[in-house]
Amino acid sequence: MCGCLDCFVILIASISPKALVNRGAVGVVSYAMLRLFERKTPGSPVAQIEVSNGGETFRVALKRVSTSRRFTLRVRAATRDVLLTMPARSSLQSAREFAERHAAWIGARLARLPRPVAFAPGAVTPLRGVEHTIVHRPGERRVVWTGSDARGPLLCVSGEAAHIRRRVSDFLKREARDDLQAAVARHAKRLAVSPKRIVLRDTASRWGSCSSSGGLNFSWRLILAPPFVLDYLAAHEVAHIVHMNHSPLFWKLTRRLFPETDRAETWLKVHGAGLHRFGADVA
């Protein structure tokens, strides 16, 4: 222990408040402050713990929620991690014991997740819902383009091998922007509204959003899904310019813009999380 603040916090976190009181540490730090270190801020990630099962170690993120009444474990497919939601006043020791009791379940759920697919030669990645095999064509003058051969649809990439991942990612984002701009313009024209801007992101929790100023945000990964899914998200967010909620009026308007809303919602629920496995380490 070096005596720095970080090490001091680690020491505090590893000892219960009652034990510190018994050791006479209250003269250094008040009991209330010790409880603050233990409880952190409700609703925010407070710590990570590690649990083991079958020779494997799993990292579990902890999140205290003021409205939570029980411990809840969730394996998030999009981010390929584990989140333990816990009541705000529960102890870290209780959280650890709960996670350890369910370590086998954690391991089984993580093992069931599809393996990540890097943008590399030979990998297969979807483009507008159609699987394309990535092939390296170093001698070509073009950068990234689609083609086909006996293997089926191809995504061809020129240049040095070290640049393939970035070039595929950039290509997909450009294609996503083009498709989303066209879809948004079409739906916006029907409602006589004008979105302020369109921004592409790589969010794990939502496929799109609309700001109060009319700015629209979308996940670039929508270009991996079938076109009707991207078209639905464009209609969904344009409808939010009129109704900044999910009221019956909002859904009525969304379905008027895009009658296959239920089909697209179902596709996202079944297949959406799987889109995050493509392009490992690509933001």
N, C-alpha and C positions, 0 to 999 in steps of 0.2 A: 504494500500500500504506500503510494508516494506522497499522499497528503494533499493532492490537488482536489478541486471541487468535484470533478467527475468520479474520482475514486471514493470520495466521501459519500456521494449519492449512492454509489453501488453498495457501499458498506451499510448505509442506512436501510436500503431496500432489502438487503439480505437478512436483516434482523427485525423481529417483530417489535412494535412500539412498547409492549409490556416488558419484553426482555431488556430493552434499552433503559426503561425506567428502573428496573431492578438493578441494572449495572451502574446507576447513578449518572446516566448521560443527560438527564433533564437539565443539569446545570449548563450543558453545552447547547442543546437544542430543545426547545419546548416540546411537550407531548403533542400539542396541536400541530406543530410543524412536521413532526414525524408522521402524523396521520396524513398530512398534505402530500408528503413524499410517497406514501403508500397508495393513496387514492387517486392522485393526479387529477386531471380535468375530466369530468363525466362527458361522454360522447366523443372523446378523441382517443386514438390509439395510444396506449400508455406503456406498453412493453412488449417484449417477445420472450417466449419461453421455448425450450426444446424438450421434446419427449422422444423416447426410443421404443421401437418394437421390431423384433425379428432382425436385429443387427442394423437397422436403419434409424436415422435420427431425423425428426421432422420439426421444422420451425413453425411455431404458432403465434400469430399476432393477437394481442389482447385489445379489446375495445370496451370501455365502460360506457354503459348507457343508462341514464337516469330512470328511464321508464321500464327497463328490463327487470323481470322478476325471477329469471332463471338463467342458467348457463346454456348457450346455444353454439354448437360447432357448425361451421360451414366451410366446405371446400369450394373455392372459387375457380371455376374452369378458365375464365378469361385471364386471370393473373397467376393461375397455377399455384395458389397459396392457400393457407388455412387461417380462418378468422374465428376467434372465440369471443363472442359477445357475452358480457357479464354485468350483473347488477353493479351500480356505482359503488356500493359500500362493501362489496365482497372482497375478501383478501386475495392476494396473489397466490398464497399457498393453496387456497380452495380452488382457484383456477387451475393451478398446476395439477392438483390431484384429479380434477375432473378430466383434464386433457390426457393424463396418463391412463385413466381408466378406459379411455376411448382411443388409445394409440393404435390399436389394431384396425379400428374403423377408419381412422385417418389414413393409414397406410393403404388400405384396400381402395379407398376412394381416390387417392392420388394415383395409384397404379392403374385405375380405370380411365384416367384422362388420356386422350389421344396425344401421341408424341408430337413435340414441336417440329415444324417443317421449316428449315432454313431456305432462303432463296439461293440455291446452289445448283450447278449442273446436275441433271437427273431427277431433281425434285419435281413433284407435281403440285401445282397450286391452281386454285380456281380463278377464273376471270369471267365475270358476268355469269357465274353459275356453271361454267364449262371448265373441266379440268384441262390444264395445259402443262406440258412437260418443258422444263427449262433446259435449253441447250446453249452451249457456248460456241459462238461463231467468231473467233478472234480476228479473222481476216476480213470481215465485212466492214463497210464504211458506215452503215446505219448503226444506230445505238441499240434500241430495243424495238422489236416488231413481232407480229404474230405470223405464224405459218402453219404448215401441216406436212406430215409424211406418213409412213406406215404406222408410226406410233400414235397418230392422231394429232390433235391441235398442239402447236408448239409456241413457246415464248422464247424467241431467239435474242441473244445478248452478245454484242461485240465487245472488243477491248480486252483489257487484262482481266484475268480471273479474279484478282483481288477487288475489282470494282463491280462484280456481278450483283452482289446483294444490294448495293446502293442504287445501281441502275434499274434493277427490277422494282425496287421500292419507289423510286422517283417516277417510273413509268406508270405504275398502278395509281399513284396519287394524282398524276396528271389526268389519267383516264377517269378517275373518280370525280375530279373537279369538273371536267367537261360534261359528264353525264348529269351531275347534280345541278350544274348551272342551267342546263337545258330543261331539266325536269322542274326546277324551281321557277324558272321563267314562265313555263307553260301553266303551272298551277296559279302562280301569282297573277297572271293576266286574266284568268277566269274570275279572280276575286277582286281585281282592280287594286291590288296592293303592291308595294315596292319594298322588297327586302333591302336592308341597308348594306349587308355584306354577307359573303359566304366564306367560312373558315373551316379548314379540314383539321381534324385532330385524331388522336389514337386513344380514345377513352375506353375504359373497360366497363363502366357502369351504364352508359347510355349511348344510343346510336345517333342521336341528334338532340339539339336544343334550340330554343328561340329566346333571345334576350328581350327585355322590355322595350328596347330601342328598335327592334326588328332585325337584329343581326342573327344569322343562322349558322349553327355549328353542326358539322356532321363527322362521323367516323369515316376515314378513307377506306376502311375495310368493307364498306358497302359495295365497292366495285367487285368484290369477290363473290357476292351473293347474286342470285338471279336478278335480272333487270326489274322485275315487278316489285322486288323488295326495296331497292333503291328508290324507285318511283313512289312507293308508298311513304317512305320516310320523308321525301321531299314534300309530298302533299300534307303529311302530318305537321311538319314544322311551319309550312306556309299557313296552315289553318290556325296555328298558334298566334300569328300576327293579328288575327281577328279575335280569337278567344284565348287569352293567356291562362288556360286552365284545362281540365279534362272533364268538363261538364257535358251533359247530354247535347247541348247546342254545339260544342266542339266536335263531338263524335259524329253528329249528324252532318256537319260541314265536311269533315274529313272523308266520310263515306260518299258524300256527293262528289268530292274531287277524285276519290279513288275507291270505286265500288268493291275492290278486292281487299279491303282493309283487313278483314278477318283472316283471309288466306295468308297475307303477309305477316300478320302478328303471329300466327301459328308457326310459320316457317322460322321466324326469329327465335321463338321459344324453343323449338326443336333443334335448330342448327346454328343459331347465332353465336353461342359461346365458342363453337368449334372454329369460327373464323379467326379467333385470336391466336391460334397455334401457328398460323402461317407467317413467315418472315421473322423468325426468332431473332431477338435483339434489335429489331427494326422499330424505331419510334414512329 
